[in-house]
Amino acid sequence: AVQAWLDKSMAGAVLEDSTTLEAKRLRQGQRLLGSQYAPELQAYARCGVPACLRREVWAVCLALTPLCAVVDRDGATALQEAARGVSDWEWITDDVLRLDVAEHCANDVSYFPFDEIVEAMVLALSRDCCISQCCESGPPQIPIVAGADRDGAAVGAEDGAQDPGGTTEKLLVPPCGVVPFCGFSNYACPFAFLADRLETAYPLFRAFYCRYLCRLHTISSCPETLLQLCALFESQVNAYAPQAAMHLSQLSPEASPLRIAFPWI
């Protein structure tokens, strides 16, 4: 009887604390949004952000201003140019992106209502010619140059083909310089929860990709890129689960912990 009374009493206390905490977090978030100070909001977001504040909080955290000095424009301007590119030109990678959205977004119980805006976001990103320059860890891939020979030199460069600025113009496929891969649309799916309009969701997706997501498929020695994450995972597994790591390595090379966890990394 005493245990039942304690369980009932604690359940009520937990419910009350949860409701109070939610209201407290909401008030705290609104107060911090008034100051527009990104470091404080980033620390606040580590413990979760109320759904009604997520778009505004992430907009401040990502500082939706020009992402690099090379490009003097923001995500909204980039979207306008990318949208024109989607309507004017069809690229070979468009069907790859549409198929990826159909496989990973349209078939997902959480994201299938948003497959249209997710498709619009990844297509717009593929047309954004400044993505490679704005990625903080450097270009994620060696870009494919249209008409390049086996040595990577663009055909026509030796003939002096130049753009109006006087430099040799290279046409990348796709224009963003990032060839889509299986699961690429998963990067854009969470941003469909933040807004139902492309002009609002795309600048957030673009800024977050250039700052964080690009690192997940960048082969580089720079910190926080894919190789560093894989090395960190292996060291953590060997330190905290040495018996499991040894057992898997003895089974076969295909059973290594990194091979199993790589899709989640």
For each residue, the residues with C-beta under 8 A, 3 or more apart:
1: 4 5
2: 5 6
3: 6 7
4: 1 7 8
5: 1 2 8 9
6: 2 3 9 10
7: 3 4 10 11
8: 4 5 11 12
9: 5 6 12 13
10: 6 7 13 14
11: 7 8 14 15
12: 8 9 15 16
13: 9 10 16 17
14: 10 11 17 18
15: 11 12 18 19
16: 12 13 19 20
17: 13 14 20 21
18: 14 15 21 22
19: 15 16 22 23
20: 16 17 23 24
21: 17 18 24 25
22: 18 19 25 26 50
23: 19 20 26 27
24: 20 21 27 28
25: 21 22 28 29 47 48 49 50
26: 22 23 29 30 50 52 53
27: 23 24 30 31
28: 24 25 31 32 44
29: 25 26 32 33 44 49 50 53 57
30: 26 27 33 34 53
31: 27 28 34 35
32: 28 29 35 37 40 41 44 57
33: 29 30 36 41 53 56 57 60
34: 30 31
35: 31 32 40
36: 33 60
37: 32 40 41
38: 41 42 60 61 63
39: 42 43
40: 32 35 37 43 44
41: 32 33 37 38 44 45 57 60 61
42: 38 39 45 46 61
43: 39 40 46
44: 28 29 32 40 41 47 49 57
45: 41 42 48 49 57 58 61
46: 42 43
47: 25 44
48: 25 45
49: 25 29 44 45 53 54 57 58
50: 22 25 26 29 53 54
51: 54
52: 26
53: 26 29 30 33 49 50 56 57
54: 49 50 51 57 58 193 194
55: 58 59 194 195 200 204
56: 33 53 59 60
57: 29 32 33 41 44 45 49 53 54 60 61
58: 45 49 54 55 61 62 194 204 208
59: 55 56 62 64 203 204
60: 33 36 38 41 56 57 63
61: 38 41 42 45 57 58
62: 58 59 204 207 208 211
63: 38 60 207
64: 59 74 75 203 204 207
65: 74
66: 69 71 72 73 74
67: 71 134 206 207 210 211
68: 71 130 133 134
69: 66 72
70: 130 133 134
71: 66 67 68 130 133 134
72: 66 69
73: 66 77 78 130
74: 64 65 66 77 78 203
75: 64 78 79 202 203 204 206 207
76: 79 80 199 203
77: 73 74 80 81
78: 73 74 75 81 82 128 130 203 206
79: 75 76 82 83 124 198 199 202 203 206
80: 76 77 83 84
81: 77 78 84 85 127 128 129
82: 78 79 85 86 123 124 125 127 128 202
83: 79 80 86 87 124 127 198
84: 80 81 87 88
85: 81 82 88 89 127 175
86: 82 83 89 120 123 124 127
87: 83 84
88: 84 85
89: 85 86 127
90: 94
91: 94 126 173 174 175
92: 95 96 173
93: 96 97 126 173 174 179 180
94: 90 91 97 98 123 126
95: 92 98 99
96: 92 93 99 100 180
97: 93 94 100 101 119 122 123 126 180 184 185
98: 94 95 101 102 119 123
99: 95 96 102 103
100: 96 97 103 104 122 180 182 183 184 185
101: 97 98 104 105 106 115 118 119 122 185
102: 98 99 105 106 107 115
103: 99 100 106 107
104: 100 101 107 108 183 185 186 189
105: 101 102 108 111 112 114 115 118 119 185 186 189
106: 101 102 103 111 112 115
107: 102 103 104 112
108: 104 105 111 112 189
109: 112
110: 189
111: 105 106 108 114 115 118 189 192
112: 105 106 107 108 109 115
113:
114: 105 111 117 118 189 192 193
115: 101 102 105 106 111 112 118 119
116: 119 120
117: 114 120 121 192 196 198 201
118: 101 105 111 114 115 121 122 185 188 189 192
119: 97 98 101 105 115 116 122 123 185
120: 86 116 117 123 124 198 202
121: 117 118 124 125 188 191 192 198 201 202 205
122: 97 100 101 118 119 125 126 180 184 185 187 188
123: 82 86 94 97 98 119 120 126 127
124: 79 82 83 86 120 121 127 128 198 202
125: 82 121 122 128 131 176 178 188 202 205 206 209
126: 91 93 94 97 122 123 174 175 176 178 180
127: 81 82 83 85 86 89 123 124 174 175 176
128: 78 81 82 124 125 131 175 176 206
129: 81 172 175 176 177
130: 68 70 71 73 78 133 134
131: 125 128 134 135 176 177 178 206 209 210
132: 135 139 140 143 172 176 177 178
133: 68 70 71 130 139
134: 67 68 70 71 130 131 210
135: 131 132 138 139 140 209 210 214 218
136: 210 211 214 215
137: 140 214 215 218 220 222 224 225
138: 135 218 220 222
139: 132 133 135 142 143 177 218
140: 132 135 137 177 178 214 217 218
141: 177 178 179 217 218
142: 139
143: 132 139 170 172 173 177 178
144: 148 172 173 179
145: 148 152 154 170 171 172 173
146: 154 170 171 172 173
147: 154 155 156 171
148: 144 145 152 153 154 155
149: 152 153 155
150:
151:
152: 145 148 149
153: 148 149 157 158
154: 145 146 147 148 157 161 168 170 171
155: 147 148 149
156: 147 159 161
157: 153 154 160 161 168
158: 153
159: 156
160: 157
161: 154 156 157 168 169
162: 165 166 167 168 169
163: 166 167 168 169
164:
165: 162
166: 162 163
167: 162 163
168: 154 157 161 162 163
169: 161 162 163
170: 143 145 146 154
171: 145 146 147 154 175
172: 129 132 143 144 145 146 175 176 177
173: 91 92 93 143 144 145 146 179
174: 91 93 126 127 177 178 179 180
175: 85 91 126 127 128 129 171 172
176: 125 126 127 128 129 131 132 172
177: 129 131 132 139 140 141 143 172 174
178: 125 126 131 132 140 141 143 174 214
179: 93 141 144 173 174
180: 93 96 97 100 122 126 174 184
181: 184 217
182: 100
183: 100 104 186
184: 97 100 122 180 181 187
185: 97 100 101 104 105 118 119 122 188 189
186: 104 105 183 189
187: 122 184 205 209 213
188: 118 121 122 125 185 191 192 205
189: 104 105 108 110 111 114 118 185 186 192
190: 193 194
191: 121 188 194 195 201 204 205 208
192: 111 114 117 118 121 188 189 195 196 201
193: 54 114 190
194: 54 55 58 190 191 200 201 204
195: 55 191 192 200 201 204
196: 117 192 200 201
197: 200 201
198: 79 83 117 120 121 124 201 202
199: 76 79 202 203
200: 55 194 195 196 197 203 204
201: 117 121 191 192 194 195 196 197 198 204 205
202: 75 79 82 120 121 124 125 198 199 205 206
203: 59 64 74 75 76 78 79 199 200 206 207
204: 55 58 59 62 64 75 191 194 195 200 201 207 208
205: 121 125 187 188 191 201 202 208 209
206: 67 75 78 79 125 128 131 202 203 209 210
207: 62 63 64 67 75 203 204 210 211
208: 58 62 191 204 205 211 212 213
209: 125 131 135 187 205 206 212 213 214
210: 67 131 134 135 136 206 207 214
211: 62 67 136 207 208 214
212: 208 209 215 216
213: 187 208 209 216
214: 135 136 137 140 178 209 210 211 217 218
215: 136 137 212 218 222 224 225 226 229
216: 212 213 226 229 265
217: 140 141 181 214 226
218: 135 137 138 139 140 141 214 215 222 225 226
219: 225 226 227
220: 137 138 225 226 227
221: 225 227 228
222: 137 138 215 218 225 228
223: 228
224: 137 215 228 229
225: 137 215 218 219 220 221 222 228 229
226: 215 216 217 218 219 220 229 230 265
227: 219 220 221 230 231
228: 221 222 223 224 225 231 232
229: 215 216 224 225 226 232 233 265
230: 226 227 233 234 258 262 265
231: 227 228 234 235
232: 228 229 235 236
233: 229 230 236 237 257 258 261 265
234: 230 231 237 238 257 258
235: 231 232 238 239
236: 232 233 239 240
237: 233 234 240 241 244 245 257 258
238: 234 235 241 242 245
239: 235 236 242
240: 236 237
241: 237 238 244 245
242: 238 239 245 246
243: 246 247
244: 237 241 247 248 257
245: 237 238 241 242 248 249 257
246: 242 243 249 250
247: 243 244 250 251
248: 244 245 251 255 256 257 260
249: 245 246 255 256 257
250: 246 247
251: 247 248 255
252: 255
253: 256 259
254: 259
255: 248 249 251 252 259 260
256: 248 249 253 259 260
257: 233 234 237 244 245 248 249 260 261
258: 230 233 234 237 261 262
259: 253 254 255 256 262
260: 248 255 256 257
261: 233 257 258 264 265
262: 230 258 259 265
263:
264: 261
265: 216 226 229 230 233 261 262
